[in-house]
C-alpha cells in the first residue's frame, strides 16, 4: 500500500475535515434509538439553550455553517 492509499484509507473523515474548517463550532451527530440522526453544530461559545444548526447530511450542514459564518 502506497502513501496515497494509506491517506485515503486512514485519512480524516468528512466530519473531521468539516470540523477542521470550522474550529469555532462544535459539530456532532445525534443518536436516537440506536440510529444516527441529524448532523448538528453550535458555536463553541454559545449556551446550550441557543438554537443549533442541523441537517440530515454533512453537505447540508456545511452550507449552513458557511452561511452562518457569512
Buried (B, 14 or more C-beta within 10 A) or exposed (E): EEEEEEEEEEEEEEBEEBBEEBEEBBBEEEEEEEEEEBBBBBBEEEEEEEEBBBBEEBEBBBEBBEEEEE
